[in-house]
Amino acid sequence: MKQLISLEEVAMFLLAVFAFSYLNYSWWVFPALLLLPDLSMLGYAFNAKIGAILYNIFHHKALAVLLFILGLYFSWPMVQLTGIILFAHSSMDRALGYGLKYFTGFNDTHLGKIGKRN
């Protein structure tokens, strides 16, 4: 099942690349911005709950889709780009097994525990 979910997430990542191709940005912008959502992990410097909340906000696909649609509707390319980057990053993370976080710690995700198996 995990492989099937990963394959689905790779397809969604490719959808984000496709959507990006319709924006008027150079291709180097996509990889340059792709890891920016991980700055949300800085919330873990405070505690696990704040870290999980910030991480989950910036890795939630509904926010990404909402931003993209708002950018499309109002003709705001930067907002479209933000939605695409958030969507692509979240898809990439989930393809690699990194899911939305529980308050118990960074390694506890909706896709299961990440890291070393004991």
ZIFEN-V606346 format. One record per backbone hydrogen bond with DSSP energy under -0.5 kcal/mol. CO is the residue of the C=O (numbers start at 1). NH is the residue of the N-H. E is the energy in kcal/mol with one decimal. If there is no record, write none. Layout:
# ZIFEN-V606346
{{CO	NH	E} {CO	NH	E}}
This chain:
# ZIFEN-V606346
{{1	5	-2.3} {2	6	-2.4} {3	7	-2.4} {4	8	-2.1} {5	9	-2.3} {6	10	-2.3} {7	11	-2.0} {8	12	-1.8} {9	13	-2.3} {10	14	-2.4} {11	15	-1.7} {12	16	-1.9} {13	17	-2.1} {14	18	-2.4} {15	19	-2.6} {16	20	-2.6} {17	21	-1.7} {18	22	-0.5} {19	22	-1.4} {20	23	-1.9} {23	25	-1.2} {26	29	-1.4} {27	30	-0.8} {27	31	-0.8} {28	32	-1.7} {29	33	-1.9} {30	34	-1.3} {33	36	-1.7} {35	38	-1.7} {36	39	-2.4} {37	40	-1.7} {38	41	-1.9} {39	42	-2.0} {40	43	-1.5} {41	44	-2.1} {42	45	-1.9} {43	46	-1.5} {43	47	-1.5} {43	51	-0.6} {47	51	-2.4} {48	52	-2.5} {49	53	-2.5} {50	54	-2.6} {51	55	-2.7} {52	56	-2.8} {53	57	-2.1} {54	58	-2.1} {55	59	-0.8} {57	60	-1.0} {59	61	-0.6} {60	64	-1.5} {61	65	-2.7} {62	66	-2.6} {63	67	-2.7} {64	68	-2.3} {65	69	-2.7} {66	70	-2.7} {67	71	-2.6} {68	72	-2.3} {69	73	-3.0} {70	74	-2.6} {71	76	-2.8} {72	75	-0.6} {75	77	-0.7} {76	79	-0.6} {76	80	-2.1} {77	81	-2.9} {78	82	-2.1} {79	83	-2.3} {80	84	-2.5} {81	85	-2.8} {82	86	-2.6} {83	87	-2.4} {84	88	-3.1} {85	89	-2.8} {86	90	-2.4} {87	91	-2.3} {88	92	-2.6} {89	93	-2.9} {90	94	-2.4} {91	95	-2.2} {92	96	-1.4} {93	98	-2.9} {94	97	-1.0} {97	99	-0.8} {100	110	-1.9} {102	105	-1.2} {105	102	-0.5} {105	108	-1.4} {107	109	-0.8} {107	114	-2.2} {108	102	-2.8} {109	112	-1.7} {112	109	-1.0} {116	118	-0.5}}
